[in-house]
Amino acid sequence: MPVSLGDGMENYEPLPAGAATATTATERREEPTDDRQNHEDGRVQLHNPHLAKLSSDHLYHLALSTTTHNLVEMFGDIKFVCMGGTPSRMEQFARLAQQELAVRLPTGSDLCDLSHYAGRYSMYKVGPLLSISHGMGAPSLSILLHEVFKLLHYARCRDVLVFRIGTSGGIGVPPGSVVVSTGTVNGLLREELQMPILGKLVSRPAKVDVALAEEIVAEARRSLPELNLVTGKTLCADDFYEGQGRLDGAFCDYTEQEKLQFMQKLHSIGVVNIEMEATLFAAMCHHAGIKGAIVCVTLLNRLQGDQVDTPKSVLSEWQLRPQHVVLRFIKRRLSSTNASM
């Protein structure tokens, strides 16, 4: 039976729990691999029956709550959620989005960090767009996605697209290239997210929405022909140093030849870049039935070295490239939507 979560949330009712999955002798539980779909009207759906027992839900790391904030009024118009690592980069993206999308703020007001009081992530709202920092690595991103997905659900948002905008190391592609991921693999080169839950290793498919990726690439090639755009798989590592086969960490128990052999293997299976969030991002979006895309710039070619020694001014310009790619797509999508109304 639905319970009230306050501020217009009286009709909230999560999806029923799915069928239990079997556990193997190795304590590895496989999640269903069928494609999940949003609610028929495009609303974000949660897959947690326990939420119905809550009288209020505190999105602790976002400094929001279903009882202290009218989430429908504040966020009900959101169509795009863009995420990146650092607070400063996502504030920069928010200001660029305000300019590119011609979003007018009330006289005397300015963009502000809506999650400032939580002290963990930064979050800016620019018209129908949220710009949020997710920190570094999959664990930090996982916390954010859980709360953002709940926020989108409680706000009754529809047909939302989610983007990760970031940096990466290239595999056989020039530095400064923009990679739009068409697949992800984990550190064991499997196209899945593996996560220990209640002492068991849970595996979930890490699927990228290829059609969305192709749309992004097509628009970028049309409107930003000067960029070197690359498509392919992204390796999601659990670490910046050993997990990515670097030779310059505090510890290294493999040879340079072994490192290069691994990089060549990645290249041979279609991996074009390495970062630390892609598999988690793809798996959680797929599990929630939300379309997501990963767009990253490469800061170096890992076949040629490990250190990021490019001048800061050049890196700053490169980091703007995936922002422009995603904004051009969003601008095009909004233009098409307005034209059809």
C-alpha positions in Angstrom: 0.0 0.0 0.0 1.5 3.4 -1.0 2.5 5.7 1.9 2.9 9.4 1.9 6.4 10.8 1.6 5.2 14.4 1.8 5.1 17.3 -0.6 3.0 15.7 -3.2 4.5 12.2 -2.9 1.4 10.5 -1.8 1.1 8.5 -5.0 4.6 7.0 -4.7 4.7 3.3 -5.1 7.9 1.4 -6.0 8.0 -1.5 -8.4 7.5 -4.9 -6.9 10.6 -6.9 -6.0 11.9 -9.1 -8.8 12.2 -12.8 -8.6 15.0 -14.1 -6.5 18.1 -15.2 -8.4 20.1 -18.4 -7.8 23.4 -18.5 -6.0 26.2 -20.6 -7.3 28.6 -22.7 -5.3 31.1 -19.8 -5.6 28.6 -17.4 -4.0 28.3 -15.6 -7.3 24.7 -14.4 -8.0 23.8 -13.4 -11.5 21.3 -10.6 -12.0 18.6 -10.9 -14.8 20.0 -9.8 -18.1 16.7 -8.9 -19.7 16.4 -5.2 -20.7 14.6 -3.1 -18.1 12.2 -0.5 -19.2 11.0 2.7 -17.6 7.3 3.2 -16.7 5.2 3.4 -19.8 4.9 7.2 -19.4 8.7 7.6 -19.1 9.0 8.1 -15.4 12.1 6.8 -13.6 11.2 3.6 -11.7 12.9 2.3 -8.6 13.3 -1.4 -7.8 13.2 -1.4 -4.0 10.1 -2.5 -2.2 11.5 -1.3 1.2 11.2 2.3 0.2 7.4 2.0 0.7 8.0 1.6 4.4 9.7 5.1 4.7 7.6 8.0 6.0 10.3 10.2 4.4 13.4 9.6 2.4 16.5 11.7 3.2 18.9 12.0 0.3 21.7 12.6 2.7 24.5 13.3 0.3 22.5 15.7 -1.7 21.1 17.6 1.3 17.5 17.0 0.1 14.5 15.2 1.6 11.0 14.2 0.6 9.6 16.0 3.6 11.6 19.2 3.7 11.7 19.9 0.0 9.0 19.9 -2.7 11.0 17.8 -5.2 8.3 17.9 -7.9 8.3 21.7 -7.9 12.1 21.9 -7.7 13.1 19.2 -10.1 10.1 18.0 -12.0 11.2 19.6 -15.3 14.6 17.8 -15.4 15.3 16.1 -18.7 19.1 15.8 -18.7 21.5 14.9 -15.9 25.2 15.5 -16.6 27.9 14.2 -14.2 31.7 14.7 -14.0 34.4 14.2 -11.4 35.2 17.6 -9.8 33.0 20.3 -8.4 34.8 23.1 -10.3 34.4 21.3 -13.6 30.7 20.8 -13.1 30.2 24.4 -12.1 32.0 25.4 -15.3 29.8 23.0 -17.2 26.7 24.5 -15.6 27.7 28.1 -16.6 28.5 26.9 -20.1 25.1 25.2 -20.3 23.4 28.4 -19.2 25.1 30.2 -22.0 24.6 27.6 -24.7 21.0 26.8 -23.8 20.1 30.5 -23.3 18.7 29.8 -19.8 17.7 33.1 -18.2 17.8 33.3 -14.4 15.6 35.6 -12.3 17.0 39.1 -12.0 19.7 39.4 -9.3 20.1 35.6 -9.0 23.0 33.3 -9.9 23.7 29.6 -10.2 24.2 28.0 -6.8 25.3 24.7 -5.5 22.1 23.1 -4.3 23.9 20.4 -2.4 26.3 22.7 -0.6 25.2 21.8 2.9 25.9 18.1 2.4 29.6 18.8 1.7 30.0 15.8 -0.7 28.9 16.6 -4.2 28.1 19.8 -6.0 24.8 20.1 -7.9 23.6 23.0 -10.2 20.2 23.3 -12.0 20.2 25.0 -15.3 16.6 24.9 -16.7 15.9 21.2 -17.6 19.5 20.2 -16.8 21.3 19.1 -13.7 25.1 19.4 -13.5 26.5 17.3 -10.7 30.0 16.3 -9.5 30.4 12.6 -8.7 33.9 12.4 -7.2 36.6 9.9 -8.3 35.9 6.2 -8.9 32.9 3.9 -8.9 32.1 3.8 -5.2 31.6 7.6 -5.1 29.6 7.5 -8.3 27.4 4.7 -6.9 26.3 6.7 -3.9 25.4 9.6 -6.1 23.5 7.6 -8.7 21.4 5.9 -6.0 20.3 9.3 -4.7 19.9 11.0 -8.1 17.7 8.1 -9.4 15.5 8.5 -6.3 15.4 12.2 -6.7 14.3 11.8 -10.4 11.6 9.4 -9.3 10.3 11.4 -6.5 10.3 14.5 -8.7 8.2 12.6 -11.3 10.7 13.3 -14.1 10.1 11.7 -17.4 12.3 10.5 -20.3 15.5 11.6 -18.6 18.9 11.1 -20.2 22.0 10.8 -18.1 25.6 11.6 -19.2 29.0 11.1 -17.7 31.4 13.7 -18.9 35.0 13.1 -17.9 38.7 12.4 -18.6 40.4 9.2 -19.5 43.6 7.6 -20.8 43.5 6.6 -24.4 44.5 3.3 -25.9 46.0 3.9 -29.3 44.2 7.2 -29.8 45.8 10.7 -29.7 45.6 12.8 -26.6 42.7 15.3 -26.8 40.4 12.9 -28.6 36.8 12.6 -27.5 35.6 9.0 -26.8 31.9 8.2 -26.9 31.7 4.7 -25.3 29.8 2.0 -27.1 30.5 -0.6 -24.4 32.3 -1.1 -21.1 34.5 -3.8 -19.5 35.7 -4.3 -16.0 39.2 -5.0 -14.8 38.7 -8.7 -15.7 37.6 -7.6 -19.2 34.0 -8.7 -18.6 31.1 -6.6 -19.8 29.6 -6.5 -16.3 29.6 -4.9 -12.9 30.7 -7.2 -10.1 29.9 -6.0 -6.6 29.9 -7.9 -3.2 26.4 -7.6 -1.6 25.7 -9.4 1.6 28.8 -11.5 1.3 27.9 -12.6 -2.3 29.4 -11.4 -5.6 26.6 -9.9 -7.6 27.0 -9.5 -11.4 24.9 -7.0 -13.4 25.2 -6.4 -17.1 27.0 -3.1 -17.9 25.2 -2.2 -21.1 25.6 1.2 -22.9 22.7 2.6 -24.9 24.4 2.4 -28.3 21.6 4.2 -30.2 22.1 7.2 -27.9 25.9 7.1 -28.3 25.4 7.1 -32.1 23.2 10.1 -31.9 25.7 12.0 -29.9 28.5 11.1 -32.3 26.4 12.1 -35.4 25.6 15.5 -33.9 29.2 16.2 -32.8 30.5 15.3 -36.3 28.0 17.7 -37.8 28.5 20.6 -35.4 32.1 20.1 -34.1 34.0 18.7 -37.1 37.4 19.9 -35.7 37.3 17.3 -33.0 38.8 13.8 -33.2 35.8 11.6 -32.3 36.4 8.0 -31.4 33.9 5.2 -30.5 34.7 1.9 -28.8 34.8 0.1 -25.4 35.9 1.7 -22.2 37.8 -0.2 -19.5 36.6 0.7 -16.0 39.5 0.2 -13.5 39.2 0.1 -9.7 42.4 2.1 -9.3 44.5 4.8 -11.0 47.8 3.1 -10.8 48.1 -0.7 -10.6 44.5 -1.3 -11.8 45.4 0.6 -15.0 48.7 -1.0 -15.5 50.8 2.0 -14.7 54.5 1.8 -14.0 54.8 4.9 -11.8 52.8 4.1 -8.7 54.2 3.4 -5.2 54.0 -0.3 -6.0 54.4 -2.3 -9.2 55.0 -6.1 -9.4 54.8 -6.5 -13.2 57.3 -5.6 -15.9 57.0 -3.0 -18.6 56.6 -5.8 -21.2 53.7 -7.3 -19.3 52.1 -3.9 -19.1 52.5 -3.3 -22.8 51.1 -6.8 -23.6 48.0 -6.0 -21.6 47.6 -2.6 -23.3 47.9 -4.3 -26.7 45.3 -6.9 -25.6 42.9 -4.1 -24.7 43.4 -2.5 -28.1 42.8 -5.8 -29.8 39.3 -6.3 -28.2 38.2 -2.8 -29.1 39.0 -0.9 -25.8 39.9 2.7 -26.7 40.2 4.3 -23.3 40.5 3.7 -19.5 38.8 5.4 -16.6 37.3 4.5 -13.3 33.5 4.9 -13.5 32.1 3.5 -16.8 31.1 0.0 -15.8 29.3 1.2 -12.7 27.6 4.0 -14.6 26.5 1.7 -17.4 25.2 -1.0 -15.1 23.2 1.3 -12.8 21.6 3.1 -15.7 20.7 -0.2 -17.4 19.4 -1.6 -14.1 17.2 1.5 -13.6 16.0 1.5 -17.2 17.5 4.9 -17.8 19.3 5.8 -21.0 22.9 6.9 -20.3 26.0 7.9 -22.3 29.7 8.2 -21.4 31.7 10.9 -23.2 35.4 11.4 -22.1 38.4 13.2 -23.5 41.8 11.3 -23.5 44.6 13.0 -21.7 47.4 10.7 -23.0 48.0 7.6 -25.1 48.7 4.8 -22.6 50.6 2.8 -25.3 53.2 5.6 -25.1 53.4 6.4 -21.4 51.8 6.7 -18.0 52.2 10.3 -16.8 49.9 13.2 -17.6 52.5 15.9 -18.3 50.6 18.0 -20.7 50.6 21.8 -19.8 47.6 22.8 -17.6 46.4 25.3 -20.1 46.1 22.5 -22.8 44.4 20.1 -20.4 41.9 22.8 -19.5 40.9 23.2 -23.1 40.8 19.4 -23.7 38.4 19.0 -20.7 36.0 21.4 -22.3 35.6 19.1 -25.4 33.3 16.5 -24.0 31.3 19.3 -22.4 30.7 20.9 -25.8 29.9 17.5 -27.4 27.2 16.8 -24.8 25.8 20.3 -24.9 25.5 20.3 -28.7 23.5 17.1 -28.4 21.3 18.5 -25.7 20.7 21.7 -27.6 19.8 19.7 -30.7 17.4 17.5 -28.7 15.7 20.5 -27.1 15.4 22.1 -30.5 13.8 19.0 -32.0 11.4 18.7 -29.0 10.3 22.3 -29.3 9.8 22.0 -33.0 7.4 19.0 -32.6 5.3 20.8 -30.0 
